Every structure is written in structure tokens, then in C-alpha cells.
């Protein structure tokens, strides 16, 4: 019989998991929820841990639950169920691999830590809208506000968010007002010691089967993971093992409230080894969307390489206006081909050159969500390099941003130079997402669009965008309308994020042609 041991995320405990646990029990499984130990209560049966609430104490709670018989399997373990754990740290009671560890959000750190210590008992680890963790990972990364992080060591507890603040900790898509009321009412302060201590792993659990339950409205989808694995980042290669599977739920960060039945079904299926595998052993390798050929037939114009900048030159003579295509991210450092060589950006640049403008692609160093300042500096330097080329009309430049480069538009919107004739953005992320771990101090495009004046703006909006990203776009559009900015919006009703590589349809082709035409019209190619 499968034993599910659930480790909740920040501020949450057994009660928000009630509906999901009930469905697991109804299916014949056992299920327990292990809550974080509270300060001054300690871990029963583990000497020396009274009052020491750090990550190791939480891991010890989960280990105790694994070591327990689990025959009751009906509720919360932790400080309220310590008498039920039969904590026997170190004895590894039992030998069958019957335990499925489920970690939500921060909870995946103690779950993985316990799996490392009881690898002989664990059948699978399930990540529920949680970050990928490894030796040295720190729970502090799940705290979005830098100001909170900076002073966290001075506090014993991380305060519970107010009802209106939950969206800063994860997508609230799918949560009703009643859900938010319940989440707030049941929330408890979180011991900061669990967030400051690095996770230490021996590697014993490195090869255990793993499942990711992705919450699409948080911005994580199977297609996104497939793309990231295709980037070649060594840290992500393990996600393509046959033992790793994925499920995707159309909801936000708290599926145990918004989709409890679907979450329970995913957990049961995960325990049975089901789910989507990215392993080439299980299914034919599929070319990721960002490497598929451009969806329009364009001339094979060879680029001129200038450091991190490529120029695609038109046949027309004399200084010509230029369109600079800015890739999104984060993208791992050193990946090949680099973003400026991806078919989508090369295709756009060649298409612009065929119409008489200089098409420009570039690489910038957006390798992590903390890299926006350096990536913005790379872009500014590349633009000046392009403007200095004698074949470019320095007074007629357009910047075209894609996806994760959206926050970089703020620099240009806040003080647009006179030579910037148009700013365009395709399916942009127009504000930091809660899952990025960035606070509200970063300047957002919506905050400065009123300063754009008469700068023509073009936004290509994907109709099938996730709600987390769509919300940032909606906010930006509303701010632009309120400021009477010169914003045009082109909708792709049936288009996904990065639709050029995913949705090879007549609708997508028409949008590409229309958007390029509108941008080039602002550059006055005559």
C-alpha cells in the first residue's frame, strides 16, 4: 500500500490539504501531512532539538514519519501529532519502498532531505509547484521580498501574509474569495531557521524516481520544462531521466485548494509511475519550439558577426534603419546555439532585412532572474554599437522585446531617446513573477509607461498565455491606456507563449507579417 507523506509549503499545514488527503485515503492509500515544528516545541524523541527549529529539525520530523508504522495514516504529523510519529531517527524501520514524499513549495527541501536519509524507504519524490533543489539549496530563495530576506536572520518567525498579499508568494489563479479567506485564516508564521540553513545531501536519493506536478498558471508547463532541458543546462539534464515524470494542472500555486481532486489524481498516478516523460527512451526526441524553423519563408541572408551582435543587412544602399530583436530568458550561460542564432530571431531579422531594414540579433547575459541589470547594460551597449555602424541610420531604431526580456523595456519607456522610433514586445512578461523571488522594488514597465510620451508601442499578446504572465500584460496595457500612450495591441487568440515556434498556423503567420509591417512603418523606410 502506498504511503503518501506530504510536506506543506510556507505558512500552510494539514488543513489546507484536507480535501486532497481525503481523496488519497478514499483511493486506498495512506496519507500523512508533516508540518514544520514550531519554536520551543521541538521534535519529540530527538534530544537537543527542543527550540531549535531549523531545516534539520524539519527533516527530522519527516524522517520520523517515514520510520513510523503509518498504519493510521489519516492526518497531520508534526508538533500536533508528535505522539503519533514514533520518532526513531537513525533506525530506518522497515525495508519496503512504500513511501511517496510530496513537497509543496518550500516543503520540498525537507522532503528531499528526508529522502536522502531514508532512500531505502522512498519510492518516489513529488515536487508540487516547487523549485528543483540540490545539495546546498536554501529555503530563503522561496521568500520573494529582498527586504524580508535581508532581515530574516533577526526574526524567529516569518510573518503570515495579509489576505491581499498572497499573490506575491505565488499565483492565486483558481482561488476563490472563500479559498483566500481560508488560506489566510489557517496560515501560521513560519520559523525562519528553516529558511536559512542550507540543505545537505549525501547523494543517496539522487537516482530516486521523481515527479513534478507543475501549475501552469504559475508559469511552469511541461513545454517550458522541455525547452529548459533542451537548453542543455547540466543541472536540468536529470529531468530527462526515464524515472522522472511530469503532470500539469491548469491552476496556480495552491492546487490543494483550487484543484484538490485533480491534484490527488496526479499524486496517485505519479505513485504508479505514470506521467509525461522527457526521456528519449520513452518517446521520440522532439525539436523544441525555439529551434524549429521560422514559420515564414525568408531569404537566406548571412549574418555579419560583431562580438555578441549579428547584423542582417538589406540589399538597399545608404544608411538604413535598424530593428534590434531582444531575446528573453533566463537562458543558461554557454548554451549552443546561443539565442541570437535561434531560428525565430534569425527569421525576424532576415524578414526585416528583406523589407529594407537592418535586422539585428544579440546575446545578452540574462542567465538568472537577478541578471536584469547586466542584461540591460548589454542591450544598451549593443544598441550603441549598432547605431555607430555607418550602414545604419542612427536616428531610426526600433527595439523589439520577447518573453522574459519584457522587464527590460522599463529603461526605454522611462526616458525614450529621440532616435527610438518604436518599441515592440511579443508575449512579454511585463513584471517580475512571484516565483522569481524578486521584490516589488524593481521598476516595472507599467510604472513608467506614462513617461513614454509619443513613442509608438506595439504589443503582441498571446491568447493562450498563462494567467500569471497575462496579468502582467493586462496591468501594463491598463497603465498605458490610462496614460494615453501610443499603444497598439495585436492579439493572437489561439497563440501560446512563443507562438512562432509552437503554433505554426495561418493565424501566427498573419500576425508576424502584420507586426513587422507596423514596426517598419514607424521607421519610415522610404
LUMRO-319679 format. One line per 8 residues: number of its first residue (from 0); for each residue x, y, z of C-alpha. Coordinates in steps of 0.02 Angstrom, whole numbers. Layout:
<gutors>
NUM> X:Y:Z ~ ...
</gutors>
This chain:
<gutors>
0> 0:0:0 ~ 67:170:-48 ~ 103:291:94 ~ 96:474:47 ~ 191:589:164 ~ 151:769:122 ~ 263:915:173 ~ 169:1081:155
8> 246:1243:96 ~ 266:1410:182 ~ 131:1459:308 ~ 21:1308:270 ~ -17:1146:359 ~ -127:993:359 ~ -293:1082:349 ~ -269:1156:177
16> -225:981:116 ~ -383:905:191 ~ -481:877:29 ~ -331:805:-64 ~ -287:688:81 ~ -467:628:92 ~ -464:580:-91 ~ -300:487:-69
24> -374:390:77 ~ -532:352:-21 ~ -423:277:-158 ~ -349:155:-31 ~ -185:243:4 ~ -116:302:169 ~ -79:487:189 ~ 0:595:322
32> 45:780:324 ~ 205:829:414 ~ 202:1009:472 ~ 353:1113:516 ~ 395:1103:701 ~ 356:1263:795 ~ 480:1360:903 ~ 505:1298:1081
40> 407:1138:1050 ~ 548:1043:969 ~ 543:869:896 ~ 482:734:1011 ~ 609:596:1039 ~ 753:693:964 ~ 860:758:1105 ~ 942:927:1088
48> 819:994:960 ~ 698:1073:1083 ~ 676:1252:1024 ~ 798:1230:879 ~ 683:1248:730 ~ 794:1240:578 ~ 791:1139:418 ~ 870:988:503
56> 731:989:633 ~ 601:988:496 ~ 692:850:403 ~ 694:751:567 ~ 504:767:576 ~ 486:694:402 ~ 611:555:439 ~ 511:513:595
64> 353:500:490 ~ 442:382:369 ~ 504:275:513 ~ 332:266:593 ~ 219:120:555 ~ 99:232:459 ~ -45:113:488 ~ -160:252:547
72> -113:364:400 ~ -254:487:419 ~ -190:658:464 ~ -59:781:517 ~ 107:738:594 ~ 222:866:669 ~ 204:963:830 ~ 20:920:845
80> 47:736:803 ~ 217:704:879 ~ 145:569:988 ~ 96:479:828 ~ 266:481:745 ~ 359:354:849 ~ 514:453:802 ~ 660:334:782
88> 792:438:696 ~ 927:328:626 ~ 846:157:635 ~ 769:158:460 ~ 625:47:517 ~ 559:-61:376 ~ 632:-103:209 ~ 493:-88:79
96> 497:63:-36 ~ 319:112:3 ~ 335:298:38 ~ 295:436:-86 ~ 360:602:-19 ~ 263:754:-79 ~ 339:927:-57 ~ 248:1087:-95
104> 346:1248:-117 ~ 475:1262:24 ~ 416:1091:86 ~ 516:1004:-49 ~ 678:1044:45 ~ 637:941:200 ~ 556:809:88 ~ 714:787:-15
112> 820:796:142 ~ 720:654:220 ~ 730:552:60 ~ 919:569:66 ~ 919:495:241 ~ 792:357:205 ~ 821:319:22 ~ 786:134:52
120> 607:175:104 ~ 560:304:-28 ~ 477:251:-189 ~ 461:425:-265 ~ 481:611:-228 ~ 345:726:-294 ~ 376:913:-317 ~ 213:1013:-313
128> 244:1185:-390 ~ 413:1181:-305 ~ 590:1231:-355 ~ 717:1100:-406 ~ 832:1076:-256 ~ 1005:1004:-236 ~ 1144:998:-108 ~ 1168:1174:-40
136> 995:1239:-85 ~ 923:1364:39 ~ 739:1394:75 ~ 771:1581:77 ~ 751:1577:-113 ~ 563:1550:-87 ~ 547:1719:0 ~ 509:1848:-135
144> 544:2012:-46 ~ 730:2059:-35 ~ 694:2170:116 ~ 621:2021:208 ~ 769:1913:160 ~ 893:2042:222 ~ 819:2048:397 ~ 758:1870:411
152> 903:1817:521 ~ 845:1944:652 ~ 673:1866:667 ~ 618:1699:738 ~ 463:1689:629 ~ 416:1744:454 ~ 251:1836:471 ~ 95:1774:384
160> 48:1872:227 ~ -109:1977:231 ~ -256:1921:128 ~ -210:2039:-13 ~ -27:1986:-13 ~ -39:1803:-65 ~ -11:1843:-249 ~ 166:1896:-204
168> 202:1719:-144 ~ 130:1627:-294 ~ -6:1633:-423 ~ -178:1641:-344 ~ -262:1583:-505 ~ -405:1466:-467 ~ -428:1526:-288 ~ -600:1593:-247
176> -630:1726:-114 ~ -677:1584:3 ~ -512:1497:-34 ~ -414:1655:4 ~ -511:1679:165 ~ -472:1501:214 ~ -289:1513:166 ~ -270:1670:270
184> -366:1603:420 ~ -266:1442:428 ~ -95:1516:392 ~ 38:1510:528 ~ 203:1605:544 ~ 350:1506:476 ~ 510:1476:577 ~ 648:1573:490
192> 782:1448:541 ~ 715:1325:413 ~ 746:1453:276 ~ 925:1499:322 ~ 1008:1329:339 ~ 1074:1251:177 ~ 1009:1080:128 ~ 1146:950:147
200> 1131:792:42 ~ 1241:638:29 ~ 1175:591:-143 ~ 1089:434:-81 ~ 923:489:-156 ~ 993:563:-317 ~ 927:421:-426 ~ 757:400:-346
208> 605:416:-460 ~ 539:593:-461 ~ 380:679:-521 ~ 346:862:-547 ~ 166:922:-530 ~ 176:1086:-625 ~ 50:1226:-600 ~ 32:1308:-770
216> -36:1471:-701 ~ 123:1491:-600 ~ 215:1495:-766 ~ 279:1316:-763 ~ 221:1199:-901 ~ 284:1036:-973 ~ 328:1127:-1134 ~ 430:1253:-1033
224> 524:1114:-944 ~ 555:1028:-1110 ~ 628:1190:-1178 ~ 739:1216:-1024 ~ 804:1038:-1035 ~ 839:1070:-1219 ~ 945:1219:-1170 ~ 1075:1095:-1111
232> 1094:1158:-933 ~ 1186:1016:-842 ~ 1083:1048:-684 ~ 925:1005:-781 ~ 984:851:-875 ~ 921:738:-737 ~ 743:791:-783 ~ 757:689:-942
240> 789:525:-848 ~ 659:389:-879 ~ 621:389:-692 ~ 563:571:-699 ~ 384:611:-748 ~ 275:766:-754 ~ 95:816:-733 ~ 23:987:-772
248> -126:1066:-685 ~ -215:1220:-755 ~ -208:1318:-593 ~ -99:1424:-480 ~ 17:1394:-334 ~ -107:1314:-212 ~ -185:1167:-308 ~ -230:1079:-144
256> -362:1216:-127 ~ -405:1258:-307 ~ -394:1082:-384 ~ -391:954:-242 ~ -468:812:-343 ~ -352:836:-491 ~ -202:850:-375 ~ -249:687:-289
264> -268:601:-458 ~ -96:665:-510 ~ -17:602:-348 ~ -96:430:-367 ~ -41:420:-548 ~ 134:478:-501 ~ 145:340:-371 ~ 102:217:-510
272> 245:282:-616 ~ 133:374:-737 ~ 153:546:-812 ~ 242:630:-958 ~ 424:580:-975 ~ 551:686:-1067 ~ 666:537:-1088 ~ 717:496:-1266
280> 699:313:-1215 ~ 512:338:-1191 ~ 466:446:-1340 ~ 548:512:-1497 ~ 653:667:-1471 ~ 554:821:-1519 ~ 636:980:-1581 ~ 597:1114:-1452
288> 493:1260:-1513 ~ 636:1386:-1503 ~ 739:1280:-1626 ~ 604:1248:-1754 ~ 619:1335:-1923 ~ 547:1509:-1939 ~ 365:1498:-1991 ~ 386:1614:-2142
296> 492:1586:-2295 ~ 629:1717:-2288 ~ 788:1748:-2390 ~ 945:1659:-2331 ~ 1036:1817:-2281 ~ 1200:1777:-2194 ~ 1237:1874:-2036 ~ 1389:1982:-2003
304> 1459:1936:-1832 ~ 1518:2077:-1719 ~ 1553:2005:-1547 ~ 1385:1968:-1466 ~ 1291:2059:-1605 ~ 1240:1993:-1778 ~ 1187:2108:-1920 ~ 1073:2053:-2061
312> 1096:2185:-2197 ~ 970:2231:-2331 ~ 1011:2247:-2515 ~ 968:2433:-2510 ~ 1112:2556:-2508 ~ 1142:2701:-2391 ~ 1113:2708:-2202 ~ 959:2606:-2161
320> 850:2600:-2005 ~ 876:2451:-1890 ~ 766:2334:-1788 ~ 852:2257:-1636 ~ 772:2092:-1581 ~ 798:2059:-1394 ~ 783:1880:-1334 ~ 704:1831:-1169
328> 765:1717:-1032 ~ 838:1671:-916 ~ 946:1566:-1031 ~ 1093:1461:-964 ~ 1265:1534:-996 ~ 1363:1450:-1134 ~ 1217:1362:-1218 ~ 1230:1322:-1402
336> 1160:1380:-1515 ~ 1154:1547:-1424 ~ 991:1645:-1427 ~ 1046:1763:-1566 ~ 1060:1608:-1677 ~ 887:1538:-1639 ~ 778:1521:-1794 ~ 641:1637:-1726
344> 757:1786:-1703 ~ 859:1750:-1860 ~ 695:1734:-1956 ~ 630:1900:-1893 ~ 796:1985:-1931 ~ 803:1914:-2108 ~ 622:1962:-2138 ~ 659:2141:-2083
352> 813:2146:-2196 ~ 711:2083:-2343 ~ 596:2233:-2316 ~ 742:2356:-2317 ~ 793:2375:-2133 ~ 946:2310:-2043 ~ 895:2161:-1936 ~ 994:2140:-1776
360> 1005:1993:-1655 ~ 1112:1989:-1499 ~ 1159:1889:-1347 ~ 1141:1967:-1175 ~ 1180:1894:-1005 ~ 1007:1860:-935 ~ 1059:1694:-859 ~ 962:1715:-696
368> 816:1822:-640 ~ 941:1925:-540 ~ 1035:1970:-701 ~ 919:2104:-770 ~ 1039:2248:-732 ~ 1184:2166:-825 ~ 1071:2110:-968 ~ 1003:2287:-985
376> 1181:2354:-991 ~ 1224:2226:-1127 ~ 1075:2284:-1229 ~ 1119:2468:-1211 ~ 1298:2434:-1268 ~ 1238:2331:-1416 ~ 1118:2468:-1471 ~ 1257:2597:-1468
384> 1367:2478:-1568 ~ 1231:2460:-1698 ~ 1199:2647:-1708 ~ 1385:2677:-1735 ~ 1388:2567:-1891 ~ 1395:2679:-2046 ~ 1268:2568:-2135 ~ 1139:2605:-2000
392> 1036:2764:-1988 ~ 1067:2803:-1805 ~ 912:2912:-1797 ~ 791:2770:-1841 ~ 799:2623:-1722 ~ 664:2503:-1660 ~ 683:2387:-1511 ~ 582:2225:-1510
400> 574:2127:-1347 ~ 520:1947:-1322 ~ 456:1849:-1172 ~ 568:1868:-1018 ~ 654:2023:-1085 ~ 492:2119:-1051 ~ 554:2198:-888 ~ 700:2273:-986
408> 577:2386:-1078 ~ 563:2495:-922 ~ 732:2577:-957 ~ 674:2636:-1128 ~ 497:2682:-1080 ~ 553:2793:-936 ~ 662:2904:-1045 ~ 645:2861:-1231
416> 786:2936:-1336 ~ 736:3033:-1492 ~ 810:2902:-1609 ~ 698:2764:-1537 ~ 554:2762:-1661 ~ 460:2609:-1598 ~ 461:2486:-1452 ~ 379:2317:-1483
424> 354:2166:-1370 ~ 295:1989:-1408 ~ 209:1889:-1269 ~ 310:1988:-1141 ~ 324:1961:-955 ~ 294:2140:-902 ~ 330:2125:-715 ~ 432:2007:-604
432> 334:1849:-564 ~ 315:1796:-383 ~ 408:1634:-419 ~ 562:1733:-471 ~ 599:1783:-292 ~ 610:1968:-333 ~ 529:2103:-229 ~ 419:2248:-282
440> 565:2371:-279 ~ 611:2332:-460 ~ 546:2462:-582 ~ 406:2387:-685 ~ 358:2444:-860 ~ 182:2486:-801 ~ 256:2609:-676 ~ 345:2711:-809
448> 242:2693:-968 ~ 166:2864:-934 ~ 339:2938:-971 ~ 345:2859:-1144 ~ 261:3012:-1219 ~ 231:2991:-1405 ~ 342:2838:-1426 ~ 244:2712:-1532
456> 218:2549:-1437 ~ 165:2381:-1509 ~ 117:2232:-1402 ~ 83:2059:-1474 ~ -25:1966:-1348 ~ -43:1776:-1343 ~ -222:1723:-1313 ~ -171:1560:-1229
464> -46:1641:-1112 ~ -37:1581:-931 ~ -133:1693:-812 ~ 23:1737:-711 ~ 104:1815:-865 ~ -59:1879:-938 ~ -92:1976:-777 ~ 70:2073:-801
472> 19:2116:-979 ~ -156:2168:-926 ~ -82:2283:-795 ~ 36:2361:-922 ~ -100:2387:-1052 ~ -213:2469:-923 ~ -74:2586:-869 ~ -33:2629:-1050
480> -216:2666:-1088 ~ -233:2774:-933 ~ -79:2873:-987 ~ -142:2893:-1167 ~ 16:2807:-1228 ~ 26:2767:-1414 ~ -3:2582:-1387 ~ -64:2461:-1520
488> -109:2283:-1470 ~ -111:2135:-1589 ~ -198:1982:-1518 ~ -158:1804:-1565 ~ -317:1721:-1497 ~ -257:1543:-1523 ~ -74:1577:-1491 ~ 33:1512:-1349
496> 184:1595:-1271 ~ 321:1587:-1405 ~ 186:1552:-1534 ~ 307:1569:-1681 ~ 389:1403:-1636 ~ 237:1314:-1566 ~ 85:1367:-1667 ~ 132:1354:-1849
504> -36:1416:-1911 ~ -102:1541:-2036 ~ -154:1649:-1889 ~ 25:1653:-1824 ~ 97:1692:-1996 ~ -26:1834:-2021 ~ 20:1909:-1852 ~ 207:1901:-1892
512> 181:1990:-2058 ~ 65:2120:-1981 ~ 178:2157:-1833 ~ 334:2176:-1940 ~ 241:2291:-2058 ~ 183:2402:-1915 ~ 357:2416:-1840 ~ 437:2455:-2008
520> 304:2586:-2042 ~ 365:2678:-1887 ~ 541:2678:-1958 ~ 488:2762:-2121 ~ 583:2651:-2242 ~ 557:2767:-2390
</gutors>
